[in-house]
Amino acid sequence: MRLLHTSDWHLGRAFHRVNMLGAQAEFIGHLVTTVHEHGVDAVVVSGDVYDRAVPPLAAVELFDDALHRLAALGVPTVMISGNHDSARRLGVGAGLIDRAGIHLRTEPSACGTPVVLADAHGDVAFYGLPYLEPALVKEEFGVAKPGHEAVLAAAMDRVRADLATRARGTRSVVLAHAFVTGGEASDSERDITVGGVAAVPAGVFDGVDYVALGHLHGCQTITERVRYSGSPLPYSFSEAAHRKSMWLVDLGADGSVTAERVDCPVPRALARIRGTLEDLLADAELDRHTQAWVEATLTDPVRPADPMARLTERFPHTLSLVFEPERAPDDPDVSYAGRLADRSDQQIAEDFVAHVRGAGPDEHEQDVLRDAFDAVRADETLREVAR
């Protein structure tokens, strides 16, 4: 069976101030063409279909168009909700849409109930694990202390239990939306840390033939059977080095996996350039970036006059301007933001405690801080769901 694995469409999202709806529509057209030209038997979409719980109307219309075009091909599609989606909104009408071959899996309680498709070699069971917010699903899965590994492990126990009841030789595919250990993050994924931990080990998914992951925006292979497709479009300059693609996966009669990448359309190249303003304006090596979306980091010790206006004369698609004056680390003018770079909320809070009272928090106090941050994140998720 040939699968096309994609995720993280983020319909409705902009890239800085650039509306990406046209590029997203082009991607949908490319996906439909790929399904047709490569003889795809099933499409899997591993979450973050939308960029927010209440998407703009234009994004909803594009999603509706995508569903109609996929259904018209007669190729089944299995889709889960991600942490950016409202599971309840995305799942509206799932029972009816099922009849058109579009299988929306947004309910945590249905993790162990697969979509079963067949080819010449027998059945393939597709299990949809939507994004599982630990604080919201701990009772459903009966875990004592909510955490990503605990709830995913419980969900996978249901998957393996169901698979054990099926005919010998039944192959299996799991769709999941999670941060798996070994994956490389970018700046454009929303933080899902719980209890100080965001990642789960790939071993959680043992026992199935292929795991189609979503959440991280870079296409990557965790193991030969566990892969991220990444987002089809860039949503931050941290993705400048990404090759945006989908996985074309062949699932053999014996459950063996072979996969190749299918490139996605590139609306415009990304470039991150760094140096003094005068150097950036004069360096002939940067000519190749004149038509790219540009993030410029200026290292001038003193902020120059009209930097954006001057940069856009040479790089008309400059979208982001960052100031990082090159100074010694002990220089009193080093910015507060610079001192906090690459530090987690937990680390910043612990440093603040140490600064205020002269000693950092003990183990109990660290747990209190961690629980507080988890509660805030869970509250934010609840507000998103309720909107």
LINPETA-V478699 format. One record per residue. N is the residue number from 1. SS is DSSP state (~ for helix, > for strand, _ for the rest). Layout:
{{N SS} {N SS}}
This chain:
{{1 _} {2 >} {3 >} {4 >} {5 >} {6 >} {7 >} {8 _} {9 _} {10 _} {11 >} {12 _} {13 _} {14 >} {15 >} {16 _} {17 _} {18 >} {19 >} {20 _} {21 ~} {22 ~} {23 ~} {24 ~} {25 ~} {26 ~} {27 ~} {28 ~} {29 ~} {30 ~} {31 ~} {32 ~} {33 ~} {34 ~} {35 ~} {36 ~} {37 ~} {38 _} {39 _} {40 _} {41 _} {42 >} {43 >} {44 >} {45 >} {46 >} {47 _} {48 _} {49 _} {50 >} {51 _} {52 _} {53 _} {54 _} {55 _} {56 _} {57 ~} {58 ~} {59 ~} {60 ~} {61 ~} {62 ~} {63 ~} {64 ~} {65 ~} {66 ~} {67 ~} {68 ~} {69 ~} {70 ~} {71 ~} {72 ~} {73 ~} {74 _} {75 _} {76 >} {77 >} {78 >} {79 >} {80 >} {81 _} {82 _} {83 _} {84 _} {85 _} {86 _} {87 ~} {88 ~} {89 ~} {90 ~} {91 _} {92 _} {93 _} {94 ~} {95 ~} {96 ~} {97 ~} {98 ~} {99 _} {100 _} {101 _} {102 >} {103 >} {104 >} {105 >} {106 _} {107 _} {108 ~} {109 ~} {110 ~} {111 _} {112 _} {113 _} {114 _} {115 >} {116 >} {117 >} {118 >} {119 >} {120 _} {121 _} {122 >} {123 >} {124 >} {125 >} {126 >} {127 >} {128 >} {129 >} {130 _} {131 _} {132 _} {133 _} {134 ~} {135 ~} {136 ~} {137 ~} {138 ~} {139 ~} {140 ~} {141 ~} {142 _} {143 _} {144 _} {145 _} {146 _} {147 _} {148 ~} {149 ~} {150 ~} {151 ~} {152 ~} {153 ~} {154 ~} {155 ~} {156 ~} {157 ~} {158 ~} {159 ~} {160 ~} {161 ~} {162 ~} {163 ~} {164 ~} {165 _} {166 _} {167 _} {168 _} {169 _} {170 _} {171 >} {172 >} {173 >} {174 >} {175 >} {176 >} {177 >} {178 _} {179 >} {180 >} {181 _} {182 _} {183 _} {184 _} {185 _} {186 _} {187 _} {188 _} {189 _} {190 _} {191 _} {192 _} {193 _} {194 >} {195 _} {196 _} {197 >} {198 _} {199 >} {200 >} {201 _} {202 ~} {203 ~} {204 ~} {205 ~} {206 _} {207 _} {208 _} {209 _} {210 >} {211 >} {212 >} {213 >} {214 >} {215 _} {216 _} {217 _} {218 _} {219 _} {220 >} {221 >} {222 >} {223 >} {224 _} {225 _} {226 >} {227 >} {228 >} {229 _} {230 _} {231 >} {232 _} {233 _} {234 _} {235 _} {236 _} {237 ~} {238 ~} {239 ~} {240 _} {241 _} {242 _} {243 _} {244 _} {245 >} {246 >} {247 >} {248 >} {249 >} {250 >} {251 >} {252 _} {253 _} {254 _} {255 _} {256 _} {257 >} {258 >} {259 >} {260 >} {261 >} {262 >} {263 >} {264 _} {265 _} {266 _} {267 _} {268 _} {269 _} {270 >} {271 >} {272 >} {273 >} {274 >} {275 >} {276 _} {277 ~} {278 ~} {279 ~} {280 ~} {281 ~} {282 ~} {283 _} {284 ~} {285 ~} {286 ~} {287 ~} {288 ~} {289 ~} {290 _} {291 _} {292 _} {293 >} {294 >} {295 >} {296 >} {297 >} {298 >} {299 _} {300 _} {301 _} {302 _} {303 _} {304 _} {305 _} {306 _} {307 ~} {308 ~} {309 ~} {310 ~} {311 ~} {312 ~} {313 ~} {314 ~} {315 _} {316 _} {317 _} {318 >} {319 >} {320 >} {321 >} {322 >} {323 >} {324 _} {325 _} {326 _} {327 _} {328 _} {329 _} {330 _} {331 _} {332 _} {333 _} {334 _} {335 _} {336 ~} {337 ~} {338 ~} {339 ~} {340 ~} {341 _} {342 _} {343 _} {344 _} {345 ~} {346 ~} {347 ~} {348 ~} {349 ~} {350 ~} {351 ~} {352 ~} {353 ~} {354 ~} {355 ~} {356 ~} {357 ~} {358 _} {359 _} {360 _} {361 _} {362 _} {363 ~} {364 ~} {365 ~} {366 ~} {367 ~} {368 ~} {369 ~} {370 ~} {371 ~} {372 ~} {373 ~} {374 ~} {375 ~} {376 ~} {377 ~} {378 ~} {379 ~} {380 ~} {381 ~} {382 ~} {383 ~} {384 ~} {385 ~} {386 ~} {387 _}}
